[in-house]
């Protein structure tokens, strides 16, 4: 499958002595076992949302930033001695909308000598909290993320993390900069919001977050989760693919790794989010997300600089029964698993009408597309 494993090691209360010092016995046994068996672990992460402990277990049971920093150095030495090829990641701090990182640890770690072990700074972000949890700074609701202000919240905290990384890299070895990893994110904290996080309503947010983080320097994004609760990409009972699974699949297949700024000559609405990537063959994909609830978006895209375009593919995603639908339409056709299982085959391309006609072409090389309200359009130029 070419998948890589990131394994989180407990830095919590169960692995600490009465004075709060981390006990490395369990971690040492696990790392030694994987090394003995020849199992490859791409990265070991130290702790999971340690900064939330004061609010979950009480102030007396907190792990102080200085204690975590000391423990991280011991953890780093342990990993280097047993699985030196693995990367070392932390602190996996929870970052909340509106308030950021409660009881912050990240800044202290990135200014400490322990940062020499920090291959990737990890953090978690959910743009809202579901009704399952008692504590919330922004409750999940159907249209709560359909504004640029809400969607851009993560940009604020990502910039903060990049500032911390900048400080870390003044201490780190010159040719080994710390990377920026979002190791947990989903539509709503506490397992997702039932009837919302498992529908197309989540898809507009999810693709926008991927586009925004790619544009602003996140190196890796880990979705919570593949399966489990309402934010899982698969239904845990039926194993049916949810809308965000299809969105993730199309992102991986269509969006290259090189990020560019798209040239839009004209747009009929400001409630549209646009991202552009290129792949190794210099093929371009433009992702257009219309977050307007009532109006379509008419955009004229400047194609100058894209070279000779032989084919244009279009992938228009809409909810089959509306915005909060658990099923999707792809170019107006009910979306099924054959898109994944038979990807790239002629019968699949024909069924879903992948190769679309241009709606209008200007003499200057522009092309106009109309994107329905609350929909997503991938345009692939080859």
N, C-alpha and C positions, 0 to 999 in steps of 0.2 A: 504493500500500500504506500510505501515511501513516507509513512508517518514517522514523526519524531516524538519522543516522550519527554515531557517535563514532569518531574515528580516533586510534590511539595512535602517538605520535611517539617514535622511539628516543632514549633517553637513556643507552644502553649503551656498552660499550667500543669498538664499531666507529665511534662518532661522537664520540670524544674524542681529544685530542692526547696527547703523551707526558707532559704534566704533569697529565692528568686533566680538563682543561677541555673543556666541551661545544663541539663544532663544529656550528654551526647551518646550514651550507650546504645539506644535503639537505632539512632542514625548510623552509628559506626557499624553495627551488625548488618543493617540493610545495604549500605554501600559496599561493605566487604563481600557480601553475598553476590551482589550484582557483578562485581569485579571478578569474583571466582568463577561465576557461570558465563562470563563473557557477554552479559546483557549490556546493550548500549543505552545509556540514558543521556539524552542530549543536554539536559539542564536539570540542576537541582535548585529548588526554590526554598528559601528559609522563612517559614512562617506563613500564616494566612490571616491577614487583617488584624495584626497584633494591636494596631491603633484603636481597634474597637473594644478591646478588653475592659477598659475602665467603665464603659457604658453597659457591658453585658454582665460582667462578674463583680463590678464594684471597684472603687478607687484603690482599695488595699491590694487588689489582685492584678493591678496593672503591670505591664512590662515597660519600664522606663526607657526612653530613647537611648540613654547612655548604656543601660544594660543590654539592649538589643544590639547596639554597636559593638560592644565587647564580645557578645555571643556570635555575632556575624563573623568576626575575625577567626574565632575558633572553628566555626562551621567552614569557613574558607580553607583553612589549613587541612581540615578533615577531608574535604572533597579533593583537594590537590594531592593528598597523599594516597588516596584510594582509587579515584576515578579522574585522573588529571585531564582527560580529554573532554570531560563534561564542563558545561558552563555553569556559573554560579549566579543566582538571581535572588532579588529581594527588593524591598521588604513586603511586597504585596499589600500595600496599604489601601484601605477603603477610602475612596474619594466620593463625596456626596454632592448632588446638585445644590447650588446656592451657597453652601458653606465650605466645600472643599474637603481637606483632610483633617477630620477631628483628631485631636491629640496627635499632632504630626510627629513622624519618625523620619521621614524621607530626607528632610533637610539636614538633620544631624548626621545621618549616615553618610551623605554625600560630601560632607566637610571633614570626615574623619579619616584617619589612616586605614581603617578597615575597608575603605572603598577600593583599595588595590585589588580586592577579590571580586568586586562587583562588575561582572560582565554585562549584566542587563538590569536596569532599574524596572521593577514591576509595580503596577498599581491596578486597582479595580474601579470600574465606573458603571453605574446604572443611572440613567437620566431621570428616573422616578421610582417611587416605592409602591408596591401593590398593597391591596387592602388586607393582606395576610399579616403584615407587620404592625406593631404598635407605634413605632417611631417613624416619622416621615418628615422630610423637608419639602417634598413635592409628591402629592398623591397621583397615582396613575388615573388617567381618564381618556376617553376615546380620542379627543382632539388636542390633548395637552402638549403634544410635541410638534404640532403643525404650525410652527412659527420659526423664523430664522433665529430669534432670540433664544428659544428653547434648544434648538438643534446646535447652536453655537456655544452652549454652555461648556461642552467638553473641550472646546478649543481653548478656553480660559485655563482649565486645569492642565491641559497638555502643555501649554506654554510654561506653566509653573514647573512641571516636571522637566522640561527641557532646560530651564534655568538651573535646576538642581544637577542635572547631568553635566551642564557646562562647568559647574564647580568641581564635580567629580573628575572630570577629564583634565583638570589642572594637576591632579594628584596621580591619576592613572598613568601607566606606561604610554608613551606617545603613540605607538602604532596599535593600541588596543583600547579604543574609546568605549565607554559604556553605552549600550543601546537602550532604546525606549520601548518597553513591552507593556501592553495592556493585557494582563493575563486573566482577566475576567470581565466580561461585559454582557449585558442582556437588556431586554426591553424594560423590565421592572424588577427591582430587588424583591427578595422574599419569594422566589419561585415564579415570578411573573404574575400578571393579572389575568385571572380566568376570563375567557371569552374576548380577550383583547391581545395579550402577548402571543397567543397562538393563532393569530389571524393576520390578514394582509395589513392591518393597521400597524403592525410592528415592522413590516417590510420597508416602508418608506423611511422610517427612522434608521433601520439597520444599514441600508445601503448608503444613506447619507453619512452615517458615522464612519463607515469604511472609507468613503471618499474623502471626508474631512481629515481623518487621521493620516491617510496616505499622503495627502497634500501637505500636512503640517509636521511630518517627520516621525511618525510612529513606525517602528521597525517591524513589530508583530502585534497582531490582535487575536485574542483567544475568545471565542464565543462560549458563553454559558447558556445552554449546554447542548451536547449532541442529543441526549435523551434525558428526560426527567422533568417533571412539573410542566408548567405552562409555557416557559420560555425555551423548552427543548426543541431542537430542529426536527425531531421525530416524535410522534405521539407514542408515549410509553406503553400504551395498551395495544394499539393496533399496528404500531410501527409505520403508520402512514406518514408520508413526507408532508411537512407543514410548509406554508408559504416562505418562511425564512430559509428553509433548506434550498428551495429552488433559487431564491435570490443569491444565496451563498455560492451555489453551483455556477450560476451565470457569471457572478463576479470573478470567480477563479478561472473560468474558461475564457472570458471576454476581455477583462481588464488587464492590460500588461503591467509591468513593474515600473515603467518610466512615467512620471507624472508631469503633465503639461497644463498650461492655462488655455482653455478653449476660447476661440474667437467668435463671439456672438455679436452680429451686426445689429440685431433688433430683437426685442422680446416684448410680448403684449402684457406681461405681468411680472411683478417683482417676486412673486411667490413661487419661484422656481430655483432649484439647486442644480448646478451643472459641474461635472467633473470630466476630465479627459486623461486617458492613459495611452501609452504606445507599447507594443511588444517588440521582441527582438527583430522581427521582420519589418518594423516601422509601420505596421498596420495600426490604425487609430480606432479607439472606442470612446464615444462620448456618452456619458450617463446623465440623463435628464430626469429629475424628480419634481413633479408638479404637486406642491402641497396646498394648492388652492382648492377649497371645497366646492366651488361652484363654477369656476371659469377655466376654460382650456388655455394652454400656453402655446402661442404661435411664436416660433423662434426662427430667425434666419441665421444659419451657421456659415461662417466663412471657411471655405474649403481650400483657400490659397495656402500653400505650404505643405499640403498633404500629398503632393506628388500626383502621379497618375492613379486615379481610382478606377478599378476594374469592376468592383462589386460593392454594393451596400447591403448590409444585413440589418434587420430591425427586430427587436424583441420588446414588445409592448406588454407590460404586466398590469393587469387590473384585477380587482376582486370580482369573483364570479357572481356573488350576491351582494356586492357593494363593498364599502370600505372595510367593514369588520367581517369579511367573509373568510372562512377557513379553506376555501378553494380558489384557484386562480384561473384566469384566462391569459393565454399567450397569443397575442395578435388576434384576439377574439375567439380563440379555440380553447375549449377546456383543457387545462394542463394536466398531463399524466406522467407516470414514471418513465414512459418511453423516451422522454426528452433526455433523461439521464442515461438510461440503459442503451439507447440507440443514438447517442450523441454523434452528430456529424454525418449520419447516413442520409441518403437522398430522400427516403420515404419520410423521415422525420422532418427534414427541411420543407418538404412539400406540404405535409400535414399542417405544420404551424406557420406556413407562409413566411418563412424567414427572410427570403430575398424580396424586399419591398421596392416599389417604384418611388421615385422622387416626386414629391407633391408639387414642387416648383423650383426652378433653377434660375438664378439671376445671371446676367452677363458677366458679372464680376466673380463668378465662381461660387456663389452662395447657394445654399439649399434651405428651403423652408419646411419645417415640420410642425405639426399641431399635436400637442400632447394633452389628452383629456384630463379633467380634474382628478386629483388623487390617484395618480398613476405614475408608472416608471417606464422609461424608454431607454434601452441600450441601442445605440447606432454604431455599427461596426463598418469602417471604411477599409477596404482591401484593394 
